[in-house]
Amino acid sequence: MKIKFHTLYILGWVCIAILSYFWTPYNPYMIQPNSVLEGPSLAHWLGTDALGRDTLSRIMARVNGDCICILTSILYYHGIRYMYRINIRIFWWHL
């Protein structure tokens, strides 16, 4: 079975979301004025932003909300499709 790239991409983001529940390197909202706009290093793997916040921690914190929205929209889409099929069958049964 060949796994497509987008499947691995989504699974990677889901793994990051699960990992972020248990571990983030730094507090994503803590401002550190002494480490403003640092590049990638061992301390900050993706660097810091203009306020000194760790970029990796901020990405990991945001992925949780994104995954919840994505899963909700997928379930909603498939629920609408299922309800549409039921209504079509009921409609044809009454003819």
C-alpha positions, 0 to 999 in steps of 0.5 A: 500500500502506497502512503501519499504525501498529504497523509504523512503531512497530516499525521505529522501535524497530529503527532506534533499536536499530541506531543504539545499536550505533554511537552513544549520547550518554553512557555509560548506566551512568555516574552524574553526581551534578551533573546529578540529575533535570535536565529535557530540554535540549540536553545531555540530550534526555530529561533525567536520572534520580535518579542523573544518568544520561542517560535517552536513552542508557539507553533506547537501551542497553535496546532492543537486548536487547528487540529480540533477545527480540522477534525470537526470540519471533517466530521461535519462534512461526512455527517452532512453526506450521510444525512444527504444519502438518508434523505435521498433514500427516504425520498425515493421510498415515498414515491 
